[in-house]
Amino acid sequence: MVGKAIETYDVGSMPFPGDFERFALGASHLDAKPPNDLARDFERRIVESFIDKLQVGIDVPNYPQFRDMNRMFLEIMEGVEKTTGGYVETGILSVRSGNTDIPEVLAISNNSREIYKRNMGKFRVKICITGPYTLSSFFAYRDPQIYRRLGELLEKIVEGNIFDNKYGSVSILVVDEPVFGMFDDPNMDVGSMGRENLLRAWEGICHKACQKKVGTCIHLHSTTDELFWQVDSLRIVESHVDDPLYSDKRTKRLLESSGKLLKASISITIFDTLIEKLLLSRIGRTRDSDETGEIGEVWRQIQGGKLRPEMFVESIGTMRKRLKQIIQRFGSERVPYAGSECGLRSFPTYECAIECLRRVSKAIKTVNPP
């Protein structure tokens, strides 16, 4: 059914087990000389989680994203000030102290030899950055040029975090744009300067990765606005399981005309949705019923240790069925990657999130040629 084997990558975010405040503080201590305990603990947590992903079969794991990604990028910017109404530009946008390192990526790069040995071979990394459109949504005032200014800053961050050594390398860059297309925005009107600047910003970021021989992808929560198809240096498109991207007949034509590829999203990752789906399947009710109280009760039982959260994760069979449908619809040559639809931060436990990734990997392997 499939010619070339489909590979898997994850979107990135994971629930954090332990003292998050200490972990987050460690991210700002990686440049300490000599390294202190906070920095060492941060690196160890990132490395162990990255290896966990490799060991359950993820081919190109994203750096473990325990921190809020929007804050990660907003907080390293200079020339901005946070106000009650949102962020405000106070000067030329730049990276704080000139340091473009993403701490999570730096931790993996610093420990690449250890990861290589435990992986028994060279590993690949996926890097996710918050896109210029989504970052702009946190600003109190957005002129049509803001996307270019943010895009130029993100280009520098991309360039500073792509590594390739004999132990491991960055293989995919994903621009995360969950806000794009989700609400009516005059800056995105057809023919507007803001729309053109966003297109240029996306192109600049993706082109920077392409220059480094790194694949490019955009992560969307809505594909209603089709501007992303016009990004020449963008290679892969992905969205959520139920997005029309995976069912619209036009998608195949757009993939072919633009030369782009599709990442198949085969696993739902909003845990409330997973609970709701299982409740509905067991009692045969419609979505018109009020499940709010029942979902809350399920959470109480999970948190009280009376229910194992893994029982709500979708089965390998369900994931496999979705993948086969996407391959049949678009052709295996257009679907080089598959994985979960989004991050797993909403999952109750770290172990449950890892189990989801294990099932995703298993589902893909059952479709791939032996």
ZAPATI-610520 format. One line per 3 residues: number of its first residue (from 1); their letters; for each residue x, y, z of C-alpha. Coordinates in steps of 0.001 Angstrom, whole numbers. Layout:
BEGIN
NUM = A = X/Y/Z ~ ...;
//
This chain:
BEGIN
1 = MVG = 0/0/0 ~ 2855/2391/839 ~ 5985/2675/-1296;
4 = KAI = 8478/4646/750 ~ 8074/4268/4513 ~ 6141/7024/6240;
7 = ETY = 8045/8572/9134 ~ 6649/10076/12294 ~ 7280/13224/14264;
10 = DVG = 5513/14773/17230 ~ 4272/18329/17616 ~ 6248/18951/20788;
13 = SMP = 4445/20015/23940 ~ 4233/17588/26849 ~ 2849/17656/30425;
16 = FPG = 5595/18345/32946 ~ 6142/15997/35894 ~ 7814/17659/38862;
19 = DFE = 8843/21135/39985 ~ 8084/23254/36940 ~ 9268/26558/38419;
22 = RFA = 12723/25110/39068 ~ 12811/23595/35589 ~ 11809/26885/33925;
25 = LGA = 14450/28746/35909 ~ 17049/26291/34652 ~ 16418/27410/31065;
28 = SHL = 17950/30801/31860 ~ 21049/29243/33465 ~ 22409/27212/30547;
31 = DAK = 25112/29794/29887 ~ 26282/29775/33512 ~ 30035/29214/33922;
34 = PPN = 30641/26758/35470 ~ 27303/24967/34909 ~ 25116/24995/38021;
37 = DLA = 22558/22499/39310 ~ 19625/24352/37727 ~ 21229/24153/34288;
40 = RDF = 22200/20503/34717 ~ 18694/19545/35860 ~ 17125/21377/32906;
43 = ERR = 19420/19640/30423 ~ 18848/16231/32009 ~ 15050/16551/31826;
46 = IVE = 15164/17615/28166 ~ 17597/14866/27170 ~ 15681/12093/28964;
49 = SFI = 12369/13161/27428 ~ 13905/13398/23964 ~ 15263/9862/24363;
52 = DKL = 11838/8684/25593 ~ 10367/9861/22289 ~ 13037/8081/20279;
55 = QVG = 12540/4865/22236 ~ 8784/4703/21540 ~ 9495/5010/17829;
58 = IDV = 9252/8695/16933 ~ 11621/9124/13980 ~ 12087/12897/14236;
61 = PNY = 11192/14037/17773 ~ 10482/17673/18471 ~ 12532/19145/21282;
64 = PQF = 10533/18411/24468 ~ 8423/21510/24941 ~ 7404/21768/28579;
67 = RDM = 7367/25563/28636 ~ 4705/27741/27002 ~ 6068/28307/23508;
70 = NRM = 4559/31746/22980 ~ 6143/33006/26191 ~ 9428/31304/25261;
73 = FLE = 9827/33558/22243 ~ 8230/36724/23595 ~ 10449/36691/26677;
76 = IME = 13709/36554/24731 ~ 12824/39689/22767 ~ 14267/43111/23409;
79 = GVE = 12473/46220/22222 ~ 9129/45103/23692 ~ 7322/45827/26926;
82 = KTT = 4441/43899/28431 ~ 1446/46054/29385 ~ -2061/45295/30613;
85 = GGY = -3294/45620/27029 ~ -637/43367/25537 ~ 2939/43709/24334;
88 = VET = 4078/47056/22953 ~ 7114/47725/20795 ~ 9428/50209/22499;
91 = GIL = 12385/49966/20141 ~ 13992/47861/17448 ~ 13084/44201/17934;
94 = SVR = 16104/42060/18750 ~ 17101/38975/20696 ~ 17998/39589/24337;
97 = SGN = 21775/39776/24837 ~ 22220/38678/21227 ~ 21704/35049/22236;
100 = TDI = 19518/33238/19712 ~ 19771/29831/21407 ~ 16545/27980/22208;
103 = PEV = 17558/26367/25534 ~ 15834/23070/24721 ~ 17661/22782/21391;
106 = LAI = 20951/23764/23019 ~ 20469/21031/25649 ~ 20039/18425/22899;
109 = SNN = 23005/19730/20926 ~ 25223/19814/24023 ~ 24343/16191/24797;
112 = SRE = 24232/14865/21247 ~ 26979/12309/21840 ~ 25059/10721/24725;
115 = IYK = 21817/10689/22722 ~ 23672/9108/19777 ~ 25001/6302/21967;
118 = RNM = 21657/5581/23595 ~ 19854/5774/20255 ~ 22507/3511/18709;
121 = GKF = 22879/5840/15770 ~ 22584/9386/14499 ~ 19366/11114/15511;
124 = RVK = 17242/13836/13939 ~ 15519/16760/15652 ~ 12437/18779/14784;
127 = ICI = 12403/22435/15839 ~ 9145/24308/16325 ~ 8958/28096/16530;
130 = TGP = 5943/30320/17130 ~ 5087/31995/13835 ~ 5006/35762/13272;
133 = YTL = 1233/35903/12925 ~ 589/34135/16230 ~ 3252/36192/18023;
136 = SSF = 1690/39389/16651 ~ -1632/38482/18285 ~ -54/39232/21679;
139 = FAY = 696/42836/20695 ~ -1656/45679/21605 ~ -1037/47409/18270;
142 = RDP = -352/45641/14986 ~ 611/47712/11986 ~ 976/45966/8603;
145 = QIY = 4771/45786/8998 ~ 4802/43891/12294 ~ 4860/40503/10566;
148 = RRL = 8066/41417/8710 ~ 9744/42701/11862 ~ 8860/39557/13783;
151 = GEL = 9761/37399/10805 ~ 13245/38897/10541 ~ 13812/38223/14239;
154 = LEK = 12606/34630/13854 ~ 14937/34134/10890 ~ 17875/34882/13189;
157 = IVE = 16583/32432/15784 ~ 16139/29728/13132 ~ 19661/30281/11826;
160 = GNI = 21108/30152/15336 ~ 19479/26842/16285 ~ 20053/24590/13288;
163 = FDN = 22907/22206/14032 ~ 24406/19225/12245 ~ 27191/17188/13794;
166 = KYG = 28289/13571/13542 ~ 25848/12544/16294 ~ 22639/14334/15329;
169 = SVS = 21104/17105/13267 ~ 18074/19317/12892 ~ 15900/17815/10155;
172 = ILV = 12609/19748/10174 ~ 11599/23305/11080 ~ 7927/23921/11866;
175 = VDE = 6325/27363/11955 ~ 3506/27135/14496 ~ 539/29345/13514;
178 = PVF = -2472/28145/15554 ~ -4126/31592/15497 ~ -3962/32121/11736;
181 = GMF = -7371/31915/10064 ~ -9236/31592/13357 ~ -10828/35049/13348;
184 = DDP = -11668/37899/10978 ~ -8619/40141/10658 ~ -8605/43241/8388;
187 = NMD = -4799/42941/8197 ~ -5331/39688/6282 ~ -7753/41044/3683;
190 = VGS = -6841/39982/154 ~ -4529/42576/-1381 ~ -3654/44176/1953;
193 = MGR = -115/45156/2932 ~ -363/43079/6123 ~ -1183/39939/4137;
196 = ENL = 1728/40497/1779 ~ 4096/41101/4680 ~ 3024/37917/6433;
199 = LRA = 3624/35961/3232 ~ 7113/37478/2989 ~ 7794/36729/6661;
202 = WEG = 6846/33056/6246 ~ 8945/32865/3077 ~ 11958/34401/4813;
205 = ICH = 11795/31990/7762 ~ 11331/28912/5569 ~ 13999/30014/3098;
208 = KAC = 16498/30366/5941 ~ 15841/26717/6900 ~ 16020/25553/3281;
211 = QKK = 19440/27156/2949 ~ 20555/24873/5779 ~ 19059/21795/4021;
214 = VGT = 16279/21536/6634 ~ 12685/20587/5764 ~ 9958/23166/6399;
217 = CIH = 6421/22765/7714 ~ 3567/24962/8919 ~ 1298/23852/11772;
220 = LHS = -2240/25219/11521 ~ -5486/24869/13440 ~ -7504/26192/10517;
223 = TTD = -6796/26037/6788 ~ -9729/28232/5728 ~ -7378/31039/4699;
226 = ELF = -5182/29510/1991 ~ -2324/32037/2046 ~ 140/29360/3194;
229 = WQV = -97/27582/-173 ~ 1746/30559/-1706 ~ 4916/30150/400;
232 = DSL = 7457/28806/-2100 ~ 9964/27584/515 ~ 7296/25812/2577;
235 = RIV = 7397/22067/2004 ~ 4910/20405/4404 ~ 1431/21362/5624;
238 = ESH = -318/19976/8708 ~ -3493/20656/10676 ~ -5905/18920/13081;
241 = VDD = -7561/15560/12498 ~ -10966/16975/11537 ~ -9677/19880/9425;
244 = PLY = -11061/19927/5846 ~ -7430/19818/4674 ~ -7628/16030/4998;
247 = SDK = -10999/15582/3283 ~ -11352/18418/746 ~ -10956/17247/-2846;
250 = RTK = -9114/20480/-3618 ~ -6249/19544/-1314 ~ -4782/17014/-3731;
253 = RLL = -4810/19545/-6546 ~ -3229/22204/-4331 ~ -541/19778/-3166;
256 = ESS = 328/18927/-6749 ~ 247/22496/-8106 ~ 2320/23901/-5232;
259 = GKL = 4716/20945/-4948 ~ 3935/20590/-1253 ~ 3531/17529/938;
262 = LKA = 1113/16560/3692 ~ 1764/15442/7225 ~ -1070/13095/8181;
265 = SIS = -2564/13921/11573 ~ -3897/10623/12892 ~ -4392/11127/16628;
268 = ITI = -6661/13539/18523 ~ -4780/15283/21326 ~ -7368/17403/23163;
271 = FDT = -7937/15207/26197 ~ -11429/16529/26970 ~ -12417/15478/23449;
274 = LIE = -10989/11997/24028 ~ -12991/11665/27249 ~ -16148/12895/25531;
277 = KLL = -15726/10490/22605 ~ -15345/7501/24915 ~ -18330/8527/27031;
280 = LSR = -20500/8931/23937 ~ -19409/5608/22466 ~ -20235/3766/25670;
283 = IGR = -23662/5221/26330 ~ -24730/5918/22755 ~ -25790/9500/23300;
286 = TRD = -25516/12454/20949 ~ -23357/15520/21441 ~ -26497/17492/22315;
289 = SDE = -26387/15871/25726 ~ -24708/17717/28570 ~ -21455/15916/29314;
292 = TGE = -19711/18740/31190 ~ -20343/17254/34590 ~ -19387/13776/33462;
295 = IGE = -16128/14977/31942 ~ -15346/16757/35192 ~ -16072/13570/37129;
298 = VWR = -13733/11601/34861 ~ -10961/14112/35567 ~ -11562/13798/39303;
301 = QIQ = -11269/10027/39063 ~ -8088/10268/36982 ~ -6539/12715/39431;
304 = GGK = -7616/10517/42320 ~ -5957/7469/40776 ~ -9243/5622/40201;
307 = LRP = -9018/5694/36390 ~ -5987/5160/34169 ~ -5829/8008/31636;
310 = EMF = -4367/5670/29004 ~ -7821/4130/28549 ~ -8965/7351/26840;
313 = VES = -6101/7489/24323 ~ -7234/6434/20864 ~ -6419/2923/19755;
316 = IGT = -3742/1942/17263 ~ -6543/688/15009 ~ -8282/4092/14964;
319 = MRK = -5033/5867/14118 ~ -4188/3305/11441 ~ -7594/3742/9816;
322 = RLK = -7134/7523/9575 ~ -3693/7134/8036 ~ -4885/4634/5428;
325 = QII = -7757/6946/4437 ~ -5385/9883/3947 ~ -2981/7767/1879;
328 = QRF = -5834/6468/-281 ~ -7098/10002/-834 ~ -3818/11770/-1635;
331 = GSE = -1320/9042/-2509 ~ 1582/7839/-397 ~ 4031/9967/-2400;
334 = RVP = 2378/13079/-921 ~ 2341/11839/2695 ~ 5912/11414/3939;
337 = YAG = 5097/12029/7622 ~ 2358/11214/10116 ~ 1808/11906/13795;
340 = SEC = -475/13349/16433 ~ -2507/16399/15485 ~ -1041/18753/18086;
343 = GLR = 901/18852/21337 ~ 63/16684/24324 ~ 103/19247/27123;
346 = SFP = -3587/18657/27907 ~ -2853/15016/28808 ~ -3126/14201/32534;
349 = TYE = 329/12634/32885 ~ 3647/12480/31114 ~ 3362/8684/30907;
352 = CAI = -13/8960/29175 ~ 1456/11345/26598 ~ 4327/8961/25894;
355 = ECL = 1814/6114/25470 ~ -16/8178/22847 ~ 3235/8654/20918;
358 = RRV = 3945/4926/21185 ~ 553/4112/19648 ~ 1079/6670/16878;
361 = SKA = 4390/5041/16013 ~ 2859/1541/16076 ~ -28/2613/13851;
364 = IKT = 2343/3981/11225 ~ 4521/867/11305 ~ 1483/-1347/10605;
367 = VNP = 869/615/7395 ~ 4463/820/6244 ~ 5924/-1962/4066;
370 = P = 7768/-4699/6002;
//
